[in-house]
Amino acid sequence: MLRRKRGRRRERKCDTTGRMEHSPRFDKLCADARANVKEISSDEVADRIAKGSSFELIDVREESEFAKGRIKAARHIGRGILERDIEKAIPDLDADIVLYCGGGYRSALSAESLQKMGYRNVKSMVGGWREWTSKGLPTE
């Protein structure tokens, strides 16, 4: 996959599993966040959607990623504005919130942030959009 940066093209590196390679400090930051937040599997989220369970499903990816495809019923509040906009979007600190991103990293960081803001029932979806789509789960 190629990304544009200041007019140049830069190849994004992936490991042998297709997961994006991240810097060691970012990996540690995410590992620390994951140790502090509740996680939920994509299968559990799919089951909750299928059963009509009431919960807030938030896509924290970039707007361009969200526009290319999303989990049905998800709403977009990007990682960059989440902390600024969450209180207006979901004022209830006990709301059942599930966050997802591309691979589960940004959503873990986001979940940790929301917990620091006082949200008590927030989860990060393990594997994110990539895992969801690799399992053929419903999208729009």
N, C-alpha and C positions, 0 to 999 in steps of 0.2 A: 504494500500500500504506500502511496506517495502523498506527501503533504507539501503544500506551498508555504514558503517562508521568505518574505522579502524578495519575491520574484524567482527564487531558486527552488529546485526540487530536492527534497531530502527523503531518503528511504527510511521507513520506520522498521526497526529491527524486531523480530519475533523470536521466541525460543522454539524448541522443537515441538512444543504442544500448540503453537499458534498464538500463545499468550504474548502480549507486548513485553519486551524487556524494559525494566525500569531501573533507575539508579538505586544503588544500595541504600541510600538515606531515605528515598521515597518508600522503598520496600519496608524498611524498619518503621517508618512513620505509620504506614498502613497496617503493619502487623501489630503495632501497639494499639492502634484504633480498634482493630478487630478483636483484640483481647478485652476491650472495654465495652463492646456493644453486643447486642443480641443479633444473631444472624438467622436467616430463614432460607430454605432451599427454594429453587425455582419450582419444583414439584409441589411444595406446600403452597406457594403463591398461586399456582395454576389451580390447585384444588379449592382454595378459598374463593377464587374468582368463579369457578364452575358451580360452587355451592351458593353463590350469591352473598357471601359473607360481607359484612359492612366494614370496610377499612379504607384508608387513604393510600393509594398507590402513586408514588411520586417518582418521576424520571428526572434524575439530576444531571443527565448528559447535556452537552451543548445543544443549542437550538437546531443546528444543522443536522446533528445526529438524530434528534427527535423527529425532525421532518422526514427523514429517510425511512422511518419505521419505529413502531412503539408497541408496547404491550397494550392490548385492548383495555380500556378503562383507566389507563394511566393519564395523569396530568403532568405537565412540564413545569418544573421550577428548577432552573439550572443551578449547578453548584456555585456559580459565581454570585448569585443573588439570593440563594436559599435563606441564609440567616437574616437578610434584610426583609424578605417578603413573607416568611413562614407564618408570622403572628397574624397577619391579615388573612392569609389563606386558610390557616388552621389554628384558630385561637385556643382551642381546648388542649391543655397540656397532657391530658389523659387519652387523647385520640390515638387510635390504633393506626400507626403509620409504617408503611413499608417503602423503603427507598431502593432504587436500582440505578445502575450506570452501565458502562460498557462491559466491565469485568469484575465488579465488586470492590474496587479500590476507592473510587470517589464516593460511592455510597457509604462505605464504612467510615470514611472521614466525615461525611455529612451527618451520619447518624451520631457520631461522637459529638459533633458540634451542637446538634439539636438537644442531646442529653445535657450538655453544659448550659443550654438555654432553659432547661427545666422540663423538657418533654420526657415523659416517663415510659412511653410504650412505643418506642421507635425501633425498627429492625432494618438491617441491611440484607439485601438478597445476594446470596453467594453466587458468584459466577456471572451475574449481571445479564445484559442483553445477549452476549455471545453464547452463554450456556442456554438461555431461553430459546434462542433461534436454533441452536444445534440440536435441541430436543424436538424441534418442530412444534413448539407450543404456539397458541394463537397470537397473531399480531395484526396490526392494522397500519 
